[in-house]
Protein backbone atom coordinates (compact mmCIF):
# COMPACT_ATOMS: atom_id res chain seq x y z
CA UNK A 1 0.00 0.00 0.00
CA UNK A 2 1.26 3.45 -0.85
CA UNK A 3 2.47 5.81 1.81
CA UNK A 4 1.60 9.01 0.02
CA UNK A 5 1.39 11.62 2.71
CA UNK A 6 -2.28 12.21 2.62
CA UNK A 7 -2.75 12.41 6.35
CA UNK A 8 0.44 14.20 7.27
CA UNK A 9 -1.07 17.58 6.59
CA UNK A 10 -3.36 17.04 9.55
CA UNK A 11 -0.62 15.79 11.80
CA UNK A 12 1.76 18.18 13.37
CA UNK A 13 5.41 17.43 12.75
CA UNK A 14 6.21 18.81 16.15
CA UNK A 15 6.77 15.72 18.29
CA UNK A 16 7.22 17.57 21.53
CA UNK A 17 3.61 18.59 21.99
CA UNK A 18 1.51 16.41 24.25
CA UNK A 19 -1.47 14.87 22.50
CA UNK A 20 -3.02 13.08 25.45
CA UNK A 21 -2.20 13.52 29.08
CA UNK A 22 -3.86 11.22 31.58
CA UNK A 23 -3.24 11.98 35.21
CA UNK A 24 -4.26 9.76 38.13
CA UNK A 25 -7.42 8.57 36.43
CA UNK A 26 -9.88 6.50 38.47
CA UNK A 27 -13.09 4.88 37.36
CA UNK A 28 -15.58 2.64 39.10
CA UNK A 29 -18.47 0.60 37.78
CA UNK A 30 -20.55 0.43 40.93
CA UNK A 31 -18.16 -1.14 43.41
CA UNK A 32 -15.83 -2.46 40.75
CA UNK A 33 -12.68 -0.38 40.51
CA UNK A 34 -12.09 -0.47 36.74
CA UNK A 35 -9.22 2.00 36.44
CA UNK A 36 -6.79 2.57 39.28
CA UNK A 37 -4.62 5.70 39.27
CA UNK A 38 -3.80 5.56 35.60
CA UNK A 39 -1.25 8.08 34.37
CA UNK A 40 -0.09 8.13 30.77
CA UNK A 41 1.35 10.74 28.43
CA UNK A 42 1.17 10.44 24.68
CA UNK A 43 3.11 12.93 22.59
CA UNK A 44 1.79 13.72 19.16
CA UNK A 45 2.98 11.35 16.47
CA UNK A 46 3.50 8.62 19.02
CA UNK A 47 2.06 5.12 18.55
CA UNK A 48 1.03 3.36 21.74
CA UNK A 49 -0.22 -0.19 21.97
CA UNK A 50 -2.21 -1.07 25.07
CA UNK A 51 -2.48 -4.77 25.84
CA UNK A 52 -3.51 -6.96 28.70
CA UNK A 53 -5.88 -9.76 29.66
CA UNK A 54 -9.59 -9.26 29.18
CA UNK A 55 -11.20 -7.21 31.92
CA UNK A 56 -7.96 -5.38 32.60
CA UNK A 57 -9.50 -2.01 31.80
CA UNK A 58 -7.66 -1.28 28.55
CA UNK A 59 -10.80 -0.63 26.54
CA UNK A 60 -12.25 1.46 29.35
CA UNK A 61 -9.08 3.53 29.37
CA UNK A 62 -9.15 4.48 25.70
CA UNK A 63 -12.91 5.00 25.81
CA UNK A 64 -12.27 7.57 28.53
CA UNK A 65 -10.10 9.55 26.14
CA UNK A 66 -13.13 10.57 24.05
CA UNK A 67 -15.48 10.20 27.02
CA UNK A 68 -17.56 7.31 25.78
CA UNK A 69 -16.89 6.35 29.39
CA UNK A 70 -16.92 8.91 32.15
CA UNK A 71 -14.11 8.86 34.70
CA UNK A 72 -14.77 9.85 38.29
CA UNK A 73 -11.39 11.01 39.44
CA UNK A 74 -8.25 12.40 37.93
CA UNK A 75 -7.73 14.66 34.96
CA UNK A 76 -7.61 14.10 31.26
CA UNK A 77 -6.18 16.56 28.78
CA UNK A 78 -6.59 15.92 25.07
CA UNK A 79 -4.98 18.20 22.50
CA UNK A 80 -4.45 20.88 25.10
CA UNK A 81 -8.04 20.92 26.34
CA UNK A 82 -8.92 19.52 29.73
CA UNK A 83 -12.12 17.50 29.70
CA UNK A 84 -14.88 18.71 31.97
CA UNK A 85 -18.65 19.03 31.87
CA UNK A 86 -18.53 21.45 28.94
CA UNK A 87 -20.40 19.75 26.12
CA UNK A 88 -19.13 22.00 23.34
CA UNK A 89 -15.55 21.31 24.35
CA UNK A 90 -16.23 17.57 24.44
CA UNK A 91 -17.72 17.66 20.97
CA UNK A 92 -14.72 19.61 19.68
CA UNK A 93 -12.38 17.01 21.16
CA UNK A 94 -14.41 14.14 19.75
CA UNK A 95 -14.20 15.64 16.29
CA UNK A 96 -10.42 15.69 16.59
CA UNK A 97 -10.15 12.17 17.97
CA UNK A 98 -11.11 9.36 15.60
CA UNK A 99 -12.14 5.98 16.92
CA UNK A 100 -12.46 2.47 15.52
CA UNK A 101 -14.49 -0.15 17.31
CA UNK A 102 -14.28 -3.90 17.62
CA UNK A 103 -17.65 -4.28 15.89
CA UNK A 104 -17.05 -1.51 13.30
CA UNK A 105 -20.38 0.21 14.08
CA UNK A 106 -20.91 1.46 10.55
CA UNK A 107 -24.31 3.03 9.94
CA UNK A 108 -26.22 0.24 8.16
CA UNK A 109 -28.85 2.52 6.62
CA UNK A 110 -26.25 4.58 4.76
CA UNK A 111 -24.11 3.60 1.80
CA UNK A 112 -20.37 3.30 2.32
CA UNK A 113 -19.83 6.71 0.74
CA UNK A 114 -22.57 8.33 2.82
CA UNK A 115 -21.07 6.80 5.97
CA UNK A 116 -17.95 8.79 5.14
CA UNK A 117 -19.56 12.03 3.93
CA UNK A 118 -22.33 12.50 6.51
CA UNK A 119 -19.99 13.13 9.47
CA UNK A 120 -18.17 15.74 7.40
CA UNK A 121 -21.25 17.59 6.14
CA UNK A 122 -23.17 17.36 9.42
CA UNK A 123 -20.37 18.07 11.88
CA UNK A 124 -17.62 19.91 10.01
CA UNK A 125 -19.90 21.76 7.57
CA UNK A 126 -17.77 20.62 4.65
CA UNK A 127 -19.57 21.28 1.33
CA UNK A 128 -21.09 18.13 -0.19
CA UNK A 129 -18.81 17.99 -3.24
CA UNK A 130 -15.67 18.41 -1.17
CA UNK A 131 -16.86 15.81 1.34
CA UNK A 132 -17.43 13.28 -1.44
CA UNK A 133 -14.03 13.98 -2.95
CA UNK A 134 -12.26 13.57 0.37
CA UNK A 135 -14.25 10.46 1.27
CA UNK A 136 -13.42 8.83 -2.06
CA UNK A 137 -9.73 9.61 -1.64
CA UNK A 138 -9.78 7.93 1.78
CA UNK A 139 -11.77 4.96 0.49
CA UNK A 140 -9.09 4.72 -2.16
CA UNK A 141 -6.50 4.64 0.57
CA UNK A 142 -8.16 1.68 2.27
CA UNK A 143 -8.83 0.10 -1.14
CA UNK A 144 -12.59 0.25 -0.82
CA UNK A 145 -13.37 2.83 -3.49
CA UNK A 146 -15.12 0.37 -5.77
CA UNK A 147 -17.52 -0.49 -2.94
CA UNK A 148 -18.49 3.13 -2.30
CA UNK A 149 -22.12 2.65 -3.30
CA UNK A 150 -22.69 -0.59 -1.42
CA UNK A 151 -24.22 -0.88 2.02
CA UNK A 152 -22.25 -2.13 5.05
CA UNK A 153 -24.38 -5.29 5.26
CA UNK A 154 -23.08 -6.38 1.86
CA UNK A 155 -19.43 -6.37 2.92
CA UNK A 156 -17.11 -8.64 4.88
CA UNK A 157 -15.86 -7.79 8.37
CA UNK A 158 -12.42 -6.80 7.14
CA UNK A 159 -13.92 -4.53 4.51
CA UNK A 160 -16.27 -2.96 7.05
CA UNK A 161 -13.42 -2.26 9.44
CA UNK A 162 -11.38 -0.58 6.71
CA UNK A 163 -14.38 1.61 5.90
CA UNK A 164 -14.76 2.39 9.59
CA UNK A 165 -11.15 3.60 9.59
CA UNK A 166 -11.79 5.72 6.51
CA UNK A 167 -14.93 7.13 8.13
CA UNK A 168 -13.00 8.12 11.24
CA UNK A 169 -10.28 9.71 9.11
CA UNK A 170 -12.88 11.77 7.27
CA UNK A 171 -13.15 13.95 10.35
CA UNK A 172 -9.46 14.91 9.85
CA UNK A 173 -8.58 13.66 13.35
CA UNK A 174 -5.29 14.41 15.03
CA UNK A 175 -5.47 11.28 17.19
CA UNK A 176 -6.81 7.84 16.34
CA UNK A 177 -8.09 5.39 18.95
CA UNK A 178 -8.43 1.71 18.09
CA UNK A 179 -10.47 -0.50 20.39
CA UNK A 180 -9.56 -4.09 19.48
CA UNK A 181 -10.09 -3.44 15.77
CA UNK A 182 -9.26 -6.99 14.69
CA UNK A 183 -10.81 -9.02 17.51
CA UNK A 184 -14.13 -9.61 15.75
CA UNK A 185 -12.55 -10.52 12.42
CA UNK A 186 -12.00 -13.88 10.80
CA UNK A 187 -8.25 -14.65 10.79
CA UNK A 188 -7.83 -14.16 7.04
CA UNK A 189 -9.13 -10.60 7.28
CA UNK A 190 -6.91 -9.39 10.08
CA UNK A 191 -3.97 -8.68 7.80
CA UNK A 192 -5.85 -6.26 5.53
CA UNK A 193 -6.92 -4.16 8.49
CA UNK A 194 -3.49 -4.19 10.12
CA UNK A 195 -2.00 -3.12 6.82
CA UNK A 196 -4.15 0.01 6.82
CA UNK A 197 -3.17 0.72 10.42
CA UNK A 198 0.55 0.31 9.67
CA UNK A 199 0.13 2.66 6.75
CA UNK A 200 -1.52 5.20 9.01
CA UNK A 201 1.25 4.84 11.60
CA UNK A 202 3.92 5.36 8.95
CA UNK A 203 2.18 8.58 8.08
CA UNK A 204 2.79 9.98 11.54
CA UNK A 205 -0.71 9.68 13.02
CA UNK A 206 -0.89 9.72 16.79
CA UNK A 207 -2.34 6.32 17.67
CA UNK A 208 -3.58 4.64 20.80
CA UNK A 209 -4.41 1.01 20.04
CA UNK A 210 -5.90 -1.65 22.22
CA UNK A 211 -4.99 -4.87 20.47
CA UNK A 212 -3.83 -8.43 20.93
CA UNK A 213 -1.80 -8.28 17.73
CA UNK A 214 1.67 -8.52 19.19
CA UNK A 215 3.26 -8.59 15.74
CA UNK A 216 1.69 -5.21 15.05
CA UNK A 217 2.91 -3.90 18.39
CA UNK A 218 6.46 -5.01 17.71
CA UNK A 219 6.46 -3.52 14.24
CA UNK A 220 4.71 -0.21 14.82
CA UNK A 221 4.52 0.78 18.46
CA UNK A 222 6.79 3.34 20.06
CA UNK A 223 5.69 2.07 23.45
CA UNK A 224 3.73 -0.89 24.72
CA UNK A 225 1.57 -0.43 27.79
CA UNK A 226 0.59 -3.54 29.69
CA UNK A 227 -2.49 -3.35 31.91
CA UNK A 228 -3.87 -5.82 34.42
CA UNK A 229 -6.73 -5.42 36.90
CA UNK A 230 -7.18 -1.75 36.13
CA UNK A 231 -3.55 -0.78 36.58
CA UNK A 232 -0.68 -0.05 34.26
CA UNK A 233 1.76 -2.79 35.16
CA UNK A 234 4.49 -2.13 32.65
CA UNK A 235 5.30 0.44 30.01
CA UNK A 236 8.24 -0.01 27.65
CA UNK A 237 9.42 0.19 24.04
CA UNK A 238 8.39 -3.01 22.20
CA UNK A 239 11.85 -4.52 21.98
CA UNK A 240 12.35 -4.25 25.70
CA UNK A 241 8.75 -5.20 26.46
CA UNK A 242 8.83 -8.44 24.52
CA UNK A 243 12.45 -9.46 25.11
CA UNK A 244 12.97 -8.52 28.74
CA UNK A 245 9.61 -8.05 30.44
CA UNK A 246 10.07 -6.86 34.01
CA UNK A 247 7.03 -8.02 35.96
CA UNK A 248 5.85 -11.57 36.50
CA UNK A 249 2.34 -10.66 35.31
CA UNK A 250 3.69 -9.40 31.99
CA UNK A 251 5.73 -12.55 31.53
CA UNK A 252 2.74 -14.75 32.21
CA UNK A 253 0.56 -12.76 29.81
CA UNK A 254 3.17 -12.88 27.06
CA UNK A 255 3.64 -16.63 27.43
CA UNK A 256 -0.10 -17.18 27.23
CA UNK A 257 -0.66 -14.99 24.24
CA UNK A 258 2.41 -16.13 22.31
CA UNK A 259 1.64 -19.79 22.95
CA UNK A 260 -1.67 -19.29 21.25
CA UNK A 261 0.17 -17.99 18.23
CA UNK A 262 -1.80 -14.78 17.93
CA UNK A 263 1.09 -13.08 16.19
CA UNK A 264 -0.21 -12.24 12.77
CA UNK A 265 1.26 -9.55 10.54
CA UNK B 1 -17.62 -38.12 -4.36
CA UNK B 2 -16.36 -38.62 -7.87
CA UNK B 3 -16.21 -35.98 -10.53
CA UNK B 4 -18.91 -37.62 -12.65
CA UNK B 5 -21.19 -37.82 -9.65
CA UNK B 6 -20.87 -34.08 -8.97
CA UNK B 7 -21.49 -33.38 -12.63
CA UNK B 8 -24.63 -35.45 -12.79
CA UNK B 9 -25.71 -33.81 -9.57
CA UNK B 10 -25.18 -30.33 -10.95
CA UNK B 11 -27.09 -31.17 -14.14
CA UNK B 12 -30.13 -31.90 -11.98
CA UNK B 13 -29.83 -28.40 -10.49
CA UNK B 14 -30.65 -26.70 -13.82
CA UNK B 15 -34.25 -25.50 -13.53
CA UNK B 16 -36.47 -27.55 -15.85
CA UNK B 17 -37.98 -25.52 -18.62
CA UNK B 18 -41.58 -26.59 -18.95
CA UNK B 19 -44.37 -25.12 -21.07
CA UNK B 20 -46.84 -22.92 -19.23
CA UNK B 21 -49.65 -25.48 -19.27
CA UNK B 22 -47.42 -27.96 -17.51
CA UNK B 23 -46.55 -25.39 -14.85
CA UNK B 24 -50.22 -24.68 -14.20
CA UNK B 25 -51.10 -28.34 -13.70
CA UNK B 26 -48.05 -28.70 -11.50
CA UNK B 27 -49.15 -25.75 -9.36
CA UNK B 28 -52.67 -27.15 -9.06
CA UNK B 29 -51.29 -30.51 -8.04
CA UNK B 30 -48.86 -29.27 -5.42
CA UNK B 31 -50.87 -26.36 -4.06
CA UNK B 32 -54.48 -27.56 -4.19
CA UNK B 33 -54.34 -31.37 -4.05
CA UNK B 34 -51.22 -32.37 -2.12
CA UNK B 35 -53.04 -34.73 0.30
CA UNK B 36 -56.53 -36.27 0.34
CA UNK B 37 -57.61 -34.05 3.24
CA UNK B 38 -56.42 -30.87 1.57
CA UNK B 39 -58.00 -32.01 -1.70
CA UNK B 40 -61.33 -32.23 0.11
CA UNK B 41 -60.89 -28.72 1.53
CA UNK B 42 -59.97 -27.39 -1.90
CA UNK B 43 -63.04 -28.99 -3.50
CA UNK B 44 -65.38 -27.62 -0.84
CA UNK B 45 -63.91 -24.14 -1.16
CA UNK B 46 -64.15 -24.26 -4.94
CA UNK B 47 -67.77 -25.40 -4.75
CA UNK B 48 -68.62 -22.57 -2.38
CA UNK B 49 -66.91 -20.04 -4.65
CA UNK B 50 -68.70 -21.35 -7.73
CA UNK B 51 -72.04 -21.14 -5.92
CA UNK B 52 -71.47 -17.81 -4.18
CA UNK B 53 -69.59 -15.63 -6.69
CA UNK B 54 -72.37 -15.40 -9.33
CA UNK B 55 -74.93 -14.71 -6.62
CA UNK B 56 -72.82 -11.96 -5.10
CA UNK B 57 -71.95 -10.38 -8.44
CA UNK B 58 -75.56 -10.53 -9.53
CA UNK B 59 -76.76 -8.79 -6.38
CA UNK B 60 -73.91 -6.25 -6.27
CA UNK B 61 -73.75 -5.35 -9.95
CA UNK B 62 -75.87 -7.08 -12.59
CA UNK B 63 -79.32 -6.84 -11.00
CA UNK B 64 -78.44 -3.74 -9.00
CA UNK B 65 -79.92 -0.31 -9.55
CA UNK B 66 -77.54 2.59 -9.94
CA UNK B 67 -79.73 5.18 -11.61
CA UNK B 68 -83.07 6.47 -10.37
CA UNK B 69 -84.74 8.99 -8.13
CA UNK B 70 -86.25 7.05 -5.27
CA UNK B 71 -86.53 3.65 -3.69
CA UNK B 72 -89.41 2.91 -6.06
CA UNK B 73 -86.97 2.77 -8.98
CA UNK B 74 -85.18 -0.22 -7.43
CA UNK B 75 -86.96 -3.04 -9.22
CA UNK B 76 -84.04 -5.19 -10.43
CA UNK B 77 -84.08 -7.41 -7.34
CA UNK B 78 -80.43 -6.64 -6.65
CA UNK B 79 -78.76 -4.03 -4.53
CA UNK B 80 -80.27 -0.58 -4.47
CA UNK B 81 -77.31 1.82 -4.62
CA UNK B 82 -79.53 4.87 -4.95
CA UNK B 83 -79.06 6.12 -1.35
CA UNK B 84 -75.35 6.32 -2.12
CA UNK B 85 -75.48 7.62 -5.69
CA UNK B 86 -78.26 10.09 -4.95
CA UNK B 87 -76.50 11.44 -1.91
CA UNK B 88 -72.92 11.06 -3.09
CA UNK B 89 -72.27 14.79 -2.68
CA UNK B 90 -73.49 14.61 0.89
CA UNK B 91 -71.26 11.58 1.52
CA UNK B 92 -68.18 13.30 0.10
CA UNK B 93 -68.60 16.99 0.96
CA UNK B 94 -71.12 16.98 3.80
CA UNK B 95 -72.97 20.28 4.05
CA UNK B 96 -70.15 22.27 2.51
CA UNK B 97 -71.53 25.18 0.47
CA UNK B 98 -71.83 24.24 -3.22
CA UNK B 99 -69.96 27.29 -4.45
CA UNK B 100 -66.91 26.50 -2.30
CA UNK B 101 -66.61 22.81 -3.05
CA UNK B 102 -63.54 23.42 -5.21
CA UNK B 103 -61.66 24.11 -1.97
CA UNK B 104 -62.46 20.63 -0.67
CA UNK B 105 -61.37 19.12 -3.97
CA UNK B 106 -58.03 20.90 -3.78
CA UNK B 107 -57.61 19.74 -0.17
CA UNK B 108 -58.31 16.14 -1.23
CA UNK B 109 -55.85 16.51 -4.09
CA UNK B 110 -53.15 17.86 -1.79
CA UNK B 111 -53.66 14.96 0.61
CA UNK B 112 -53.62 12.40 -2.19
CA UNK B 113 -50.39 13.92 -3.52
CA UNK B 114 -48.55 12.55 -0.47
CA UNK B 115 -48.44 9.05 -1.91
CA UNK B 116 -46.69 9.84 -5.23
CA UNK B 117 -44.41 12.29 -3.41
CA UNK B 118 -43.24 9.54 -1.08
CA UNK B 119 -43.07 7.10 -3.94
CA UNK B 120 -40.85 9.00 -6.35
CA UNK B 121 -37.30 8.69 -5.12
CA UNK B 122 -35.85 11.46 -7.28
CA UNK B 123 -37.58 14.19 -5.27
CA UNK B 124 -35.40 15.77 -2.61
CA UNK B 125 -36.46 14.50 0.83
CA UNK B 126 -36.33 18.01 2.26
CA UNK B 127 -39.05 19.16 -0.14
CA UNK B 128 -41.24 16.21 0.81
CA UNK B 129 -40.71 16.93 4.50
CA UNK B 130 -41.52 20.61 3.97
CA UNK B 131 -44.68 19.63 2.12
CA UNK B 132 -45.79 17.34 4.94
CA UNK B 133 -45.23 20.10 7.48
CA UNK B 134 -47.16 22.73 5.51
CA UNK B 135 -49.95 20.41 4.38
CA UNK B 136 -52.08 20.29 7.58
CA UNK B 137 -52.17 24.07 7.87
CA UNK B 138 -52.91 24.44 4.16
CA UNK B 139 -55.76 21.95 4.41
CA UNK B 140 -57.22 23.67 7.46
CA UNK B 141 -57.02 27.05 5.75
CA UNK B 142 -58.68 25.72 2.58
CA UNK B 143 -61.52 24.06 4.47
CA UNK B 144 -62.12 26.61 7.18
CA UNK B 145 -61.33 29.74 5.23
CA UNK B 146 -60.15 33.07 6.60
CA UNK B 147 -57.29 35.08 5.07
CA UNK B 148 -58.64 35.62 1.57
CA UNK B 149 -61.21 32.84 1.57
CA UNK B 150 -64.78 33.12 2.82
CA UNK B 151 -65.11 31.38 6.17
CA UNK B 152 -67.07 28.13 6.35
CA UNK B 153 -68.51 27.09 9.70
CA UNK B 154 -67.22 23.74 10.82
CA UNK B 155 -70.80 22.64 11.48
CA UNK B 156 -70.93 22.28 7.71
CA UNK B 157 -68.06 19.76 7.74
CA UNK B 158 -69.31 16.20 7.31
CA UNK B 159 -68.77 12.98 5.41
CA UNK B 160 -65.59 11.79 3.74
CA UNK B 161 -64.26 15.30 4.06
CA UNK B 162 -64.18 14.89 7.84
CA UNK B 163 -62.77 11.37 7.72
CA UNK B 164 -59.94 12.31 5.36
CA UNK B 165 -59.19 15.53 7.19
CA UNK B 166 -59.01 13.87 10.61
CA UNK B 167 -57.10 10.89 9.25
CA UNK B 168 -54.45 12.75 7.25
CA UNK B 169 -53.82 15.57 9.70
CA UNK B 170 -53.96 13.15 12.61
CA UNK B 171 -51.23 11.02 11.04
CA UNK B 172 -49.04 13.98 10.17
CA UNK B 173 -49.06 15.25 13.75
CA UNK B 174 -49.17 11.95 15.64
CA UNK B 175 -45.89 10.58 14.26
CA UNK B 176 -43.62 13.50 15.21
CA UNK B 177 -45.35 13.77 18.57
CA UNK B 178 -44.91 10.05 19.13
CA UNK B 179 -41.21 10.37 18.29
CA UNK B 180 -40.76 13.22 20.77
CA UNK B 181 -42.59 11.28 23.48
CA UNK B 182 -40.47 8.20 22.86
CA UNK B 183 -37.29 10.27 23.08
CA UNK B 184 -38.66 11.98 26.19
CA UNK B 185 -39.33 8.67 27.84
CA UNK B 186 -35.71 7.63 27.27
CA UNK B 187 -34.29 11.03 28.21
CA UNK B 188 -31.81 11.23 31.06
CA UNK B 189 -33.44 14.46 32.25
CA UNK B 190 -35.78 13.35 35.07
CA UNK B 191 -38.48 15.99 34.50
CA UNK B 192 -38.83 15.32 30.79
CA UNK B 193 -38.81 11.59 31.42
CA UNK B 194 -41.46 11.79 34.13
CA UNK B 195 -43.76 13.98 32.04
CA UNK B 196 -43.45 11.65 29.05
CA UNK B 197 -44.13 8.55 31.11
CA UNK B 198 -47.12 10.18 32.83
CA UNK B 199 -48.57 11.33 29.54
CA UNK B 200 -48.15 8.00 27.79
CA UNK B 201 -49.49 5.95 30.67
CA UNK B 202 -52.47 8.23 31.31
CA UNK B 203 -53.57 8.42 27.70
CA UNK B 204 -53.08 4.72 27.13
CA UNK B 205 -55.14 3.82 30.18
CA UNK B 206 -58.27 5.66 29.04
CA UNK B 207 -60.52 4.49 26.19
CA UNK B 208 -60.44 6.84 23.23
CA UNK B 209 -64.19 7.26 23.39
CA UNK B 210 -63.90 8.62 26.93
CA UNK B 211 -61.26 11.06 25.77
CA UNK B 212 -63.57 12.19 22.98
CA UNK B 213 -66.39 12.85 25.43
CA UNK B 214 -63.97 14.73 27.63
CA UNK B 215 -62.89 16.78 24.64
CA UNK B 216 -66.43 17.66 23.69
CA UNK B 217 -67.66 18.42 27.21
CA UNK B 218 -64.85 19.09 29.66
CA UNK B 219 -62.25 21.10 27.77
CA UNK B 220 -64.85 23.82 27.44
CA UNK B 221 -64.89 24.20 31.20
CA UNK B 222 -61.27 25.28 31.18
CA UNK B 223 -61.94 28.26 28.97
CA UNK B 224 -63.73 31.49 29.85
CA UNK B 225 -67.34 31.74 28.76
CA UNK B 226 -67.83 32.79 25.19
CA UNK B 227 -64.47 31.45 24.09
CA UNK B 228 -64.78 28.16 22.29
CA UNK B 229 -62.39 25.96 20.45
CA UNK B 230 -63.82 24.40 17.35
CA UNK B 231 -65.26 20.97 18.25
CA UNK B 232 -63.54 19.78 15.15
CA UNK B 233 -60.14 20.81 16.42
CA UNK B 234 -60.92 19.34 19.82
CA UNK B 235 -61.60 15.85 18.48
CA UNK B 236 -58.59 16.18 16.18
CA UNK B 237 -56.37 16.94 19.16
CA UNK B 238 -57.75 13.92 21.04
CA UNK B 239 -57.10 11.60 18.11
CA UNK B 240 -53.55 12.92 17.76
CA UNK B 241 -52.85 12.66 21.49
CA UNK B 242 -54.20 9.14 21.60
CA UNK B 243 -52.34 7.83 18.55
CA UNK B 244 -49.12 9.58 19.59
CA UNK B 245 -49.07 7.77 22.93
CA UNK B 246 -49.29 4.40 21.20
CA UNK B 247 -46.75 5.35 18.55
CA UNK B 248 -44.37 6.50 21.28
CA UNK B 249 -44.36 3.00 22.73
CA UNK B 250 -43.75 1.40 19.33
CA UNK B 251 -40.89 3.78 18.62
CA UNK B 252 -39.46 3.26 22.10
CA UNK B 253 -39.37 -0.45 21.35
CA UNK B 254 -37.43 0.34 18.19
CA UNK B 255 -35.04 2.61 20.07
CA UNK B 256 -34.35 -0.11 22.62
CA UNK B 257 -33.50 -2.48 19.79
CA UNK B 258 -30.74 -0.22 18.47
CA UNK B 259 -27.26 -1.55 19.29
CA UNK B 260 -25.34 0.78 21.62
CA UNK B 261 -22.51 0.77 19.09
CA UNK B 262 -24.54 3.03 16.83
CA UNK B 263 -24.79 5.70 19.55
CA UNK B 264 -21.11 5.30 20.39
CA UNK B 265 -19.98 5.62 16.79
CA UNK B 266 -22.11 8.74 16.36
CA UNK B 267 -20.73 10.25 19.58
CA UNK B 268 -17.17 9.43 18.62
CA UNK B 269 -17.69 11.21 15.28
CA UNK B 270 -18.85 14.33 17.10
CA UNK B 271 -22.58 14.14 16.35
CA UNK B 272 -24.73 16.13 18.77
CA UNK B 273 -27.74 14.51 20.45
CA UNK B 274 -30.26 15.81 17.92
CA UNK B 275 -28.06 15.02 14.93
CA UNK B 276 -27.43 11.53 16.28
CA UNK B 277 -31.15 10.97 16.64
CA UNK B 278 -32.22 12.65 13.42
CA UNK B 279 -29.55 11.33 11.08
CA UNK B 280 -28.42 8.03 12.57
CA UNK B 281 -30.86 6.49 15.05
CA UNK B 282 -34.38 7.50 14.01
CA UNK B 283 -33.99 6.69 10.30
CA UNK B 284 -33.10 3.14 11.32
CA UNK B 285 -35.76 2.91 14.02
CA UNK B 286 -38.53 4.16 11.73
CA UNK B 287 -37.54 1.63 9.08
CA UNK B 288 -37.65 -1.18 11.58
CA UNK B 289 -41.02 -0.09 12.95
CA UNK B 290 -42.88 0.48 9.67
CA UNK B 291 -45.25 -2.47 10.10
CA UNK B 292 -46.49 -1.59 13.63
CA UNK B 293 -46.56 2.15 12.85
CA UNK B 294 -48.68 1.48 9.83
CA UNK B 295 -51.07 -0.62 11.88
CA UNK B 296 -51.48 2.43 14.09
CA UNK B 297 -52.03 4.72 11.11
CA UNK B 298 -54.76 2.40 9.87
CA UNK B 299 -56.15 2.24 13.39
CA UNK B 300 -56.24 6.03 13.57
CA UNK B 301 -58.01 6.25 10.25
CA UNK B 302 -60.71 3.89 11.44
CA UNK B 303 -60.93 5.48 14.88
CA UNK B 304 -61.90 8.77 13.27
CA UNK B 305 -65.33 7.17 12.96
CA UNK B 306 -65.73 7.41 16.74
CA UNK B 307 -66.17 11.17 16.48
CA UNK B 308 -69.75 10.45 15.57
CA UNK B 309 -70.50 9.93 19.27
CA UNK B 310 -69.73 13.57 20.04
CA UNK B 311 -71.85 14.86 17.21
CA UNK B 312 -69.28 15.30 14.47
CA UNK B 313 -70.77 13.82 11.32
CA UNK B 314 -68.07 11.87 9.57
CA UNK B 315 -68.79 9.45 6.75
CA UNK B 316 -70.35 7.01 9.22
CA UNK B 317 -72.56 9.78 10.57
CA UNK B 318 -73.82 10.51 7.07
CA UNK B 319 -74.43 6.80 6.53
CA UNK B 320 -76.44 6.62 9.74
CA UNK B 321 -78.53 9.62 8.85
CA UNK B 322 -79.11 8.15 5.40
CA UNK B 323 -80.40 4.84 6.66
CA UNK B 324 -82.63 6.72 9.08
CA UNK B 325 -84.15 8.90 6.37
CA UNK B 326 -87.71 7.78 5.57
CA UNK B 327 -87.15 7.68 1.79
CA UNK B 328 -84.21 5.28 2.12
CA UNK B 329 -85.45 3.14 4.96
CA UNK B 330 -84.44 -0.51 4.80
CA UNK B 331 -81.34 -0.02 2.66
CA UNK B 332 -78.75 -0.44 5.44
CA UNK B 333 -76.96 -3.27 3.61
CA UNK B 334 -76.04 -1.16 0.64
CA UNK B 335 -75.04 1.88 2.66
CA UNK B 336 -72.81 -0.01 5.05
CA UNK B 337 -71.27 -2.05 2.24
CA UNK B 338 -70.36 1.20 0.59
CA UNK B 339 -68.76 2.35 3.85
CA UNK B 340 -66.82 -0.89 4.17
CA UNK B 341 -65.59 -0.55 0.60
CA UNK B 342 -64.50 3.04 1.23
CA UNK B 343 -62.47 2.15 4.31
CA UNK B 344 -61.08 -1.01 2.76
CA UNK B 345 -59.82 0.85 -0.30
CA UNK B 346 -57.91 3.41 1.72
CA UNK B 347 -56.57 1.07 4.39
CA UNK B 348 -55.55 -1.56 1.85
CA UNK B 349 -53.70 1.07 -0.19
CA UNK B 350 -51.84 2.15 2.93
CA UNK B 351 -50.98 -1.40 3.79
CA UNK B 352 -49.67 -2.15 0.28
CA UNK B 353 -47.61 1.01 0.38
CA UNK B 354 -46.00 -0.04 3.66
CA UNK B 355 -45.23 -3.46 2.20
CA UNK B 356 -43.57 -1.74 -0.75
CA UNK B 357 -41.47 0.39 1.62
CA UNK B 358 -40.39 -2.67 3.58
CA UNK B 359 -39.32 -4.45 0.40
CA UNK B 360 -37.27 -1.46 -0.66
CA UNK B 361 -35.47 -1.47 2.69
CA UNK B 362 -34.77 -5.18 2.44
CA UNK B 363 -33.27 -4.63 -0.99
CA UNK B 364 -30.93 -1.89 0.14
CA UNK B 365 -29.83 -3.82 3.20
CA UNK B 366 -29.01 -7.29 1.93
Interface residues (C-beta under 8 A of the other chain):
Chain A: X66 X68 X91 X92 X94 X95 X97 X98 X99 X101 X103 X105 X106 X107 X108 X109 X118 X119 X122 X123 X151 X153 X154 X164 X167 X168 X171
Chain B: X259 X261 X262 X264 X265 X267 X268 X269 X270 X271 X272 X275 X279 X280 X283 X284 X287 X364 X365 X366
